[in-house]
Amino acid sequence: ELENQLTTKSRTLDELKQSLASNGGAEQTPEALSLRIAELCEMVDSIVSQVAQLKTSMQSILRQWRVYDEIYAEVSLMTTRYLYCMNQCKPSVVSLEALKNQVKTLQ
C-alpha cells in the first residue's frame, strides 16, 4: 500500500515538474522551484528506500512469527497431552486414612 502511495506521489511530482516547465512559475523563480522539486525528489527517493527496508524487515518478522506459531502449537499440544496423562495417572487415593480404609476393604 505504501509503495502504491509513493508511486502516486512520484507521478504527482513529475506532473508538477512538467507544469513548472510549461508555466514558468509565477510566484517563485524557476531556480527556487527547481531546487524545491529536487529536494522533494530526494525525499521521495529516501522514503522509497525506507519503505524497501521496512518491507524486508516486516517479511523477516513475519517468518519469525510463523515459526513461533508452529512451535507454540506444538508446545500447546504437548502440554495438553501431559495434562491428560497426569489426570489419567492420578492416584485414586489421596490421604492416608483413605488408603487404610481401602486396605481394610481389600483384606
C-alpha positions, 0 to 999 in steps of 0.5 A: 500500500505504501509503495502504491502511495509513493508511486502516486506521489512520484507521478504527482511530482513529475506532473508538477515538474512538467507544469513548472516547465510549461508555466514558468512559475509565477510566484517563485523563480524557476531556480527556487522551484527547481531546487524545491522539486529536487529536494522533494525528489530526494525525499521521495527517493529516501522514503522509497528506500525506507519503505524497501527496508521496512518491507524486508524487515516486516517479511523477516518478522513475519517468518519469525512469527510463523515459526513461533506459531508452529512451535507454540502449537506444538508446545500447546499440544504437548502440554495438553497431552501431559495434562491428560496423562497426569489426570489419567495417572492420578492416584485414586487415593489421596490421604492416608486414612483413605488408603487404610480404609481401602486396605481394610476393604481389600483384606 
